[in-house]
Amino acid sequence: MADDKQELKEVQLQLPATAEAIAELKPGNIVFLTGVVYTAREGVYDRVLGGSESLPDGLIEASNVNFHCSPAASPQADGTYSVGGVTATASFRFSKYMAEWLDLTQTKIVIGKGGMSKEDYETVFAPRGAIYLTTVGYGTGALLGRGVKFVRDVHWLDDLGIAQAMWMFEVEKFGPFIVDSDLEGNSLFAMQGELVNQNIESLYDGLKKPTLHRYGETDDRKDELM
């Protein structure tokens, strides 16, 4: 009998990541990063893309990896920062910024929680040679924090606060992360979602159509309820 178990491929990626290295990554691969990772989310996006600030000098040369996260960082007496953890935040909230941000910064890897839409991968990420990595489950902030060696720089901390400021982390074996999208626009989340939905549909086979009583209710399981 054939063994159905597939060993997960683990990749150690040196940053800034090359186009060749990114092209080798496939949905489901496990990735660890070494080099410089920067954080940016709506506070930074609004400030830079809105034109009130320019990108920090040297950012593009130092890193092409944008982490959507809120770090647990505290200042030390010597002026450095201690990072106890880095907690990923949901990336889909930043969809409207991605095309312009990727173009401006030449970012090729975005990290966050929960993934983006498949349409974003197909129309924004893939055409720009960019992919998405997702964190592994919840509560991994402290685990990821172990991979942060030191804070290389921080920008707009006084104005934006810890969560929204741009942090530049020197990292080593930073991870694990799961590859969600590839350069063809495929998505691990989307593929698995389709499989799950097929099974869900089969559970309802033969059942009577439910009676709805309130305005706005639906029995279409493809509808997303918020």
Buried (B, 14 or more C-beta within 10 A) or exposed (E): EEEEEEEEEEBEBEBBBEEEBBEEBBBBBBBBBBBBBBBBBBBBBBBBBEEEBEBBEEBBEBBBBBBBBBBBBEEEEEEEBEBEBBBBBEBEBBEEBBBEBBEBBBBBBBBBBBBBBBEBBBBBBBEBBBBBBBBBEEEBBEBBBBBBBEBBBBBBBEEBEBBBBBBBBBBEEBBBBBBBBBBEBBBBBBBEEEEEEEEEEEEEEEEEEEEEEEEEEEEEEEEEEE
